[in-house]
Every structure is written in C-alpha cells, then in structure tokens.
Amino acid sequence: MNQISNSGRQLTATWLKSYIGLSIIFIVSTLFILIGSLITTKPVVADSIGWSTPSPVDLSSTVILMAVSCPTSSFCMAVDQAGLAVSYNGSNWSSPANIDEGSAITGVSCSSSSFCAAVDDSGGALTYNGSNWSTEKIITSLNDSLEAVACLSSSSCLAVGNGGNEFTYNGNSWSAANDIDNSNSIVSISCPSSNFCMAVDTSGNALSYTSGTWSSPDNIDGSTAILSVACSDSSFCTAVDTNGNVLTYTSSSWSSPTNESSKQINSISCTSNSFCMAVDSNGNTIYYNGSNWSKTNVDTAELNSISCSSDTFCVAVDSNGNALNYNGSAWSSPALIDKGPTYINSIACTSNSFCMAVDDIGYAISYNGTTWSAPTVADNGDSISSISCPSSNFCMEVDQAGNSVSYNGSTWTSPTLIEEATGFDSVSCNSSSFCLAADGIGNVFTYNGSSWSSAVSVNSGVGLTSLSCVSSSFCMGVDELGNVFTYNGTNWSAADNIDGSNGLTSIDCTSSSFCVTVDGYGNAFTYNGTGWSAAENIDGTNTLNSVSCVDSIFCVAVDSNGNALTYSNGSWSAASNIDDANTISAVACVSGPFCEAVDDEGNAMAYAGTQTSGTSPTTSNLTSIKAPDTGAGLYLIKPLQILLGLTTMAIGITTPVWSPKLIKKLSRK
C-alpha cells in the first residue's frame, strides 16, 4: 500500500512538473507574441497622450442675458443664451460658469440661495444646490423649448414651454408633460403659493392654477403675445405684452390692456399690489406704485428680465451682458457681468512657454507656460484669420478686413491696410523680416520687415487657404481646389493638384523635405522633398481644420468634431476625442512635444509629452483620467503582468492617460 502511494505521489509530482513547465512555456510564448504584436503594429497610445481637457481662455463675446431671479437682496442668479450662469452675493457677481453647453437658458427661478432651477431651449432642466449645477436633463420627449420656470422650494417647481405643456418637479424628478394650453406657447409663469399660479402665452391667453387644477385658457389680450406675468398673491397679478401694454388681474378677472410703453415689455416683477417693476426692449423700466405707471430710461440696450425681492431691491439684465440694480429710489448704471466664449481662429507657439491665439472679434490671448492672459484688443473688432509667430518678440496677424497687425513682444501695432479688395486667409513668417500673406482671391503679399509688397497673383480667383514658410526661399500654400503651390524665394510654381477637387484646409512644413497637408474630407498627405504621397484617409469624413508638425516624426491634426490625431514615425493614430463635439479650429506644436489646440468655444487644450529623437512621444507628468486602451494587447497582457510580476513600465508599454486642465455654443460669424 505504501508502494502504491509512493508511485501515486511520483506520478502526481511528474504530472505537476510537466503541467507547470508547459504552462510557463505557454505563458512566456504568449507574452512574447503579445509584445511582438505591440512592437510591430501601429502604436496604440500616440493619439491619447497628454491632452488636457478644454479650458476657457477667451470669454470676450457679447452675450444676451435671458433671465434673472433674486429671492433676496444678497443672492441672484442670471442665465444667458450661451448656456452660462452668473451669481450675485449681495456685492459682486461671479465669473460666468458654463452649465448648459449647447443650449440657450431661457428661464431661471431660485427659491433661496441654495436652490434654483433653470430651463433651456432644448427642453432641458437643471437644478442648483447652492454650490453646483446638475447636468441638463431633457424633460420633454418632443424637445420643445422650455420657456419659464417657477419654484417655491427645492421640492416644488413648475416649468412651461412652447408646446403648451406643464412639468412639475418634486425635488427628485420631473413629471411627464401635461398639456394645459392646447399646444400654445406658454412663455411665463408665476406662483406666489403652492395653491395658486398664473401662466400666459403668445396667443394672448392666461391660465390660472388653483388647488391642483388648471383653468382653460382665457383670452385676455386678443391676438397679442403676452411675454411675462407676475403675481404677488392669488388676488393680484400683472401681465405685459409685445405692444407695450399692461394688464392687471384682481381676485378673479383681468383688466383691459393699457399702453405704458411704445416698445414691447419683456418682463415684470411684483412684490405686492402696490409695487411692480417692468422692463422693455428700449432700455426702460416701468414702475407701478399701486395706482400709476411711470417710465424711466436706464439702459441703451434691450432689457430682457427683471426680478425684485422687495420694493427696495431689484435686478434687471440686458442684451449686452449687463446687470443693473435698483435700491428703492434709483437704478445703477449698467455693469458688465457676463462675457461669452469666442471662436478662436488661429494659434502660434514658439515654445512651451509662449503661444499667441487670435479670435473672431479682434482679440489676442497669450500663454506664458502656465496661464493664459485675459483677451486684449489686437485688431479693432475685425475677425483675425491667422497668426504666425517666429519668436516671442514678433508675431504677425492678418484679418478679414485686409489688415495686418504686428506684435513686438509687448504691444500690438495699429492695423495696416494692405488689401482692400478682400480679406486675408493665412499668414506665415519665418522671421521678423519675412512673411507671406494670402488673400481670398489668390493673391500673395510679402513682408520684408518694414512694409508689405503689392499683390502677386498666384492662383487667380481662388484663395490660398493656408501657407507655411520654413525660410524665405521655401514656402508652400494650398487652396480649396486640392492644389499645392511652392515658392522658391523668387517665383511661385504652377498648381500641383494632389486632392482632386477637395479643399485643402491646412499645411505645415518643418523643412524643404517634409510637409503635411490635410483636407475637408478626413485625408492627409505627406511631402518628402520631391513629391506628395497619395491621400491617406485618417479621419473618416470629418473635416480636418489644422495640422502642425514638430519634425518629420511627430505631427498633430485636429477636426470639426473635437478630435485630435497624431502622426508618429510615419503612421497616423486613430482619432481621439479631446473636445466633445466642438470644432477645433487650430493647433500649434513645438518641440517636446508641446501643443496647444483652440476651438470655436474659446477653449484651449494643451498636449505635453516627452520625445527622444527618432522615437514616439510618451506622457510627462500626467496622472489624471485614463483614456480607453485602443489595442486588445493591453487588455490581454494585464493578467500576465499579475501572474509574472511584470508591470507595463517593465516591458515598455505606456498606458494612455488624459490629464484634465470651458472657455455655449456661439455660432461663428
């Protein structure tokens, strides 16, 4: 029996040794296969190394403040058509906060400093808890615009919209739509108590809510659109309309309209039956003292909304981002509280400590390696098309009005008109004494350090969309018909068509033997000093807007859907989304590599990596959000790492990492 046991043990030991040996061989073989596949295939991490999240750097556009709510004299909340909110603490207004990207916020109501609800033109609602706003929640399946909201507490709100629907909020969720107005557009609601509300619509109707039941629509103003209603209690309300009329509700009936303004009255707020304040489209306030109305002009802009917490405190907001305060006897001057994001058109970087970006309304913003400056006027309100900076002490920008403006390291010159016929699309400088600028009709102008040449026709009638100069004797330009043009210091070549009739959008050259250009159909092309490659589709059907290269090893391209793509050692990465669905308008990269990308929302996104000559870049000091792995090898290898005690660093695999670092959608001019 002992003999049998010993034999069994020997067999078991032999089997285990064989099993372990085979397992180790299998594991090691698999490991080598995986490592080999990672080495021989396209790098899986190049596209997601080191991009920060969008950061707001250019809030310089005028925005329309849509609504304001003040539950007390020490707290107000105002919202705008760019999805921004600004709060007031009794002394100062906060900086604008983007709370509802992609939508115009149409209404806001605050029951206290710790609770507000807002609604937007996408059928969405948001709530505020005293410190943060929730994400937008679409509460109407029809995506009807919600126009107004009234909140009595954090657990009781009513929202109304242009489909005639009412939605109730119970502190946790919104109800389904309840059609109370036969699909008419309800634009305002006022609820002085939980048992009474009044709503008005653009068909001249008023609807009252009493103890849980809505009345049928009551036509009180013919076919005139009523824009706002305010009730101090269940026995007193006032409504205002597009013809400058005021209507008064007492106990159970409405008065006939009385005209108090030659302009439409946009909003009204009442604290009692002896105090109401309304605002109109001509910058007037209209005050009611219980018996008479009086009008006072307080603003040059249209006043859109007003909220009064008492007869000694009101706030009105206008179409230029201003707020005005009423102290019981007089109105303050308009004070700017809200600026919106601006379309940034172009950016240039000379190092990781100097970049300059320019926007659609003539502002420039600079980056010093740590922070972005406030927007400064560089071009008297004209849309700046392009900028080029060969050093931190010299930049040249051109605009859509045919001007150029230069920067000397501290100040911008006055605009110099060099082309009256049309505006400029691109500029490229390799030094402070050589620049080329291209206009919208195929002309190119040369800058010699002090003045611009007359126009030279390179491409009659068709503008060059982008230029890149590595020296005064080598430049390339591209156009919207798929052509490339080369400049040798004296003459321009004939058109070289490389992309059919597709529009080439951007070009960047790092030497006379390496250039990359991209088009509006997701294609990229490389130049090797003698000719261009065939089109390589790198981004589907997306529009590639800009490309920038550090050298022949590393480039970045960006598109109109918020994606960035990297070129590394001859291969393009897959698209990585770094900016939601925003249009990334331009990118600039310098050695490091270091890149800054800018978008149509006034955002900037930074890329930071480390790169050894001839190698792909890797991340540097980035430890935040991990991006999805883009190759199966990274998922399969993790069990082997655990089993064999290996780490990704030990086998030279870099895990993709996103590091967060906004500047509402305003349409580009």
LINURVEN-V827225 format. One record per pair of residues at least 6 apart in sequence whose ideal C-beta (glycine too) atoms are under 6 Angstrom apart, sorted by the first residue. I is the first residue (numbers start at 0). J is the second residue. Records with the same first field share a line. If there is no record, write none. Layout:
I: J + J
This chain:
30: 639
33: 632 + 636
36: 632
37: 632
41: 570
42: 567 + 615
43: 629 + 630
44: 653 + 655
45: 565 + 567 + 572 + 615
46: 565 + 572 + 573 + 575
47: 575 + 626 + 655
48: 608 + 616 + 618
49: 606 + 607 + 608 + 618 + 621
50: 577 + 604 + 606
51: 604 + 605 + 658 + 660
52: 659 + 660
53: 578 + 602 + 604 + 661
54: 603 + 660
55: 601 + 661 + 662
56: 364 + 371 + 603 + 662
57: 341 + 343 + 358 + 364 + 374 + 601 + 662
58: 338 + 340 + 601
59: 338 + 341 + 362 + 374
60: 339 + 341 + 665
61: 319 + 320
62: 79 + 81 + 320 + 337 + 339
63: 79 + 80 + 318
64: 77 + 79 + 316 + 337
65: 78 + 79 + 80 + 104 + 105 + 303
66: 78 + 106 + 107 + 304
67: 75 + 77 + 304 + 306 + 314 + 316
68: 76 + 107 + 108 + 109 + 306
69: 75 + 306 + 308 + 314
70: 109 + 111
71: 308
72: 308 + 312
73: 89
74: 112
75: 87 + 314
76: 86 + 107 + 109 + 115
77: 85 + 316
78: 84 + 104 + 107 + 117
79: 337
80: 103
81: 339 + 663 + 665
82: 97 + 99 + 100 + 102 + 663
83: 95 + 97
84: 96 + 98
85: 92 + 93 + 95 + 336 + 337
86: 93
92: 336
95: 337
97: 661
98: 132
99: 119 + 135
100: 663
101: 664
102: 119 + 120 + 121
103: 120
104: 117 + 119
105: 118 + 119 + 120 + 146
106: 118 + 147 + 148
107: 115 + 117
108: 116 + 148 + 149 + 150
109: 115
110: 150 + 151 + 152
113: 129
114: 153
115: 127
116: 126 + 148 + 150 + 156
117: 125
118: 124 + 145 + 148 + 158
120: 144
122: 137 + 139 + 142 + 143 + 145
123: 135 + 137
124: 136 + 138
125: 132 + 133 + 135
126: 133
138: 166 + 173
139: 176
141: 162
143: 160 + 161 + 162
144: 160 + 161
145: 158 + 160
146: 160 + 186
147: 159 + 187 + 188
148: 156 + 158
149: 157 + 188 + 189 + 190
150: 156
151: 190 + 193
153: 170
154: 169 + 170
156: 168
157: 167 + 188
158: 166
159: 165 + 185 + 188 + 198
161: 184
162: 182
163: 178 + 180 + 181 + 182 + 183
164: 176 + 178
165: 177 + 179
166: 173 + 174
167: 174
179: 213
180: 200 + 216
183: 200 + 202
184: 200 + 201
185: 198 + 200
186: 201 + 226
187: 199 + 227 + 228
188: 196 + 198
189: 197 + 228 + 229 + 230
190: 196
191: 230 + 232
194: 210
195: 209 + 233
196: 208
197: 207 + 228 + 230 + 236
198: 206
199: 205 + 225 + 228 + 238
201: 224
203: 218 + 220 + 221 + 222 + 223
204: 216 + 218
205: 217 + 219
206: 213 + 214 + 216
207: 214
219: 246 + 253
220: 240 + 256
223: 240 + 242
224: 241
225: 238 + 240
226: 239 + 265
227: 239 + 266 + 267
228: 236 + 238
229: 237 + 267 + 268 + 269
230: 236
231: 269 + 271 + 272
234: 250
235: 272
236: 248
237: 247 + 267 + 269 + 275
238: 246
239: 245 + 264 + 267 + 277
241: 263
243: 258 + 260 + 261 + 262 + 264
244: 256 + 258
245: 257 + 259
246: 253 + 254 + 256
247: 254
259: 285 + 292
260: 279
262: 279 + 280 + 281
263: 280
264: 277 + 279
265: 278 + 303
266: 278 + 304 + 305
267: 275 + 277
268: 276 + 305 + 306 + 307
269: 275
270: 307 + 309 + 310
273: 289
274: 310
275: 287
276: 284 + 286 + 305 + 307 + 313
277: 285
278: 284 + 302 + 305 + 315
280: 301
282: 296 + 298 + 299 + 300 + 302
283: 294 + 296
284: 295 + 297
285: 292 + 294
286: 293
297: 323 + 330
298: 317 + 333
300: 317 + 318 + 319
301: 318
302: 315 + 317
303: 316
304: 316
305: 313 + 315
306: 314
307: 313
311: 327
313: 325
314: 322 + 324
315: 323
316: 322
320: 335 + 337 + 338
321: 333 + 334 + 335
322: 334 + 336
323: 330 + 331 + 333
324: 331
339: 665
340: 600 + 601 + 662
341: 358 + 359 + 360 + 601
342: 359 + 599 + 667
343: 356 + 358 + 597
344: 359 + 383 + 384 + 584
345: 357 + 385 + 386 + 585
346: 354 + 356 + 585 + 587 + 595 + 597
347: 355 + 386 + 387 + 388 + 587
348: 354 + 587 + 589 + 595
349: 388 + 390 + 391
350: 589
351: 368 + 591 + 593
352: 368
353: 391
354: 366 + 595
355: 365 + 386 + 388 + 394
356: 364 + 597
357: 363 + 383 + 386 + 396
359: 382 + 668
360: 380
361: 378 + 379 + 380 + 381
362: 374
363: 375 + 377
364: 371 + 372 + 374
365: 372
377: 404 + 411
378: 398 + 404 + 414
379: 414
381: 398 + 400
382: 399 + 668
383: 396 + 398
384: 397 + 398 + 399 + 423 + 424
385: 397 + 425 + 426
386: 394 + 396
387: 395 + 426 + 427 + 428
388: 394
389: 428 + 429 + 430
392: 408
393: 431
394: 406
395: 405 + 426 + 428 + 434
396: 404
397: 403 + 423 + 426 + 436
399: 422
400: 422
401: 416 + 418 + 419 + 422
402: 414 + 416
403: 415 + 417
404: 411 + 412 + 414
405: 412
417: 444 + 451
418: 438
421: 438 + 439 + 440
422: 439
423: 436 + 438
424: 437 + 439 + 462 + 464
425: 437 + 465 + 466
426: 434 + 436
427: 435 + 466 + 467 + 468
428: 434
429: 468 + 470
432: 448
433: 471
434: 446
435: 443 + 445 + 466 + 468 + 474
436: 444
437: 443 + 463 + 466
439: 462
440: 460 + 462
441: 456 + 457 + 458 + 459 + 460 + 461 + 462
442: 454 + 456
443: 455 + 457
444: 451 + 452
445: 452
457: 484 + 491
458: 478
461: 478 + 480
463: 476 + 478
464: 477 + 478 + 479 + 504
465: 477 + 505 + 506
466: 476
467: 475 + 506 + 507 + 508
468: 474
469: 508 + 510
471: 488
472: 488
473: 511
474: 486
475: 485 + 506 + 508 + 514
476: 484
477: 483 + 503 + 506 + 516
479: 502
480: 500
481: 496 + 498 + 499 + 500 + 501
482: 494 + 496
483: 495 + 497
484: 491 + 492
485: 492
497: 524 + 531
498: 518
501: 518 + 520
502: 519
503: 516 + 518
504: 517 + 518 + 519 + 544
505: 517 + 545 + 546
506: 516
507: 515 + 546 + 547 + 548
508: 514
509: 548 + 550
512: 528
513: 551
514: 526
515: 525 + 546 + 548 + 554
516: 524
517: 523 + 543 + 546 + 556
519: 542
521: 536 + 538 + 539 + 540 + 541
522: 534 + 536
523: 535 + 537
524: 531 + 532
525: 532
537: 564 + 571
538: 558 + 574
541: 558 + 560
542: 558 + 559
543: 556 + 558
544: 557 + 584
545: 557 + 585 + 586
546: 554 + 556
547: 555 + 586 + 587 + 588
548: 554
549: 588 + 590 + 592
552: 568
553: 567 + 592
554: 566
555: 563 + 565 + 586 + 588 + 594
556: 564
557: 563 + 583 + 586 + 596
559: 582
561: 576 + 578 + 579 + 580 + 581
562: 574 + 576
563: 575 + 577
564: 571 + 572 + 574
565: 572
567: 615
577: 604
578: 598
581: 598 + 599 + 600
582: 598 + 599
583: 596 + 598
584: 597 + 598
585: 597
586: 594 + 596
587: 595
588: 594
592: 608 + 610 + 616
593: 607
594: 606
595: 603 + 605
596: 604
597: 603
599: 667
601: 662
602: 661 + 662
605: 660
607: 619
608: 616 + 618 + 619
609: 617 + 619
610: 616
617: 653
618: 656
621: 656 + 658
623: 658 + 659
624: 657
625: 656
626: 655 + 657
647: 654
